[in-house]
């Protein structure tokens, strides 16, 4: 198991930063500084967040970049939200652009009719 900077490798609680140092002039500041929510993520989760941002949050682009299914991508995103201390909210119905992407994915055979219907209704992917 790889320990990540923001999580204690012993108890799993969030870590505090207690000192900062400038590598150029050696100025050092000590105190108690909180790390942001992103520091709670593993290297793998941070890589997923970067990919998610690069794909502008479009799951169809993530599917083509990663080769992973929509349900798998949604599950990873929900795990990341929980790791950051958020609860995943109920999925809202898709906007016009996302509806077009869902229909294109259905036409190309990348998703099933049932999955397309659930995604268009904003219910998320089918379970299973």
Buried (B, 14 or more C-beta within 10 A) or exposed (E): EEEBEBBEEEEEEEBEBEEEEEEEEEEEEEEEEEBEBEBBBBEEBBEBBEBBEEBEEBBBBBBEBBEBBBBBBBBBBBBBBEBBEEEBEEBEEBEEEBBEBBBEBBEEEBBEEEBBBBBBEEEBBBEE
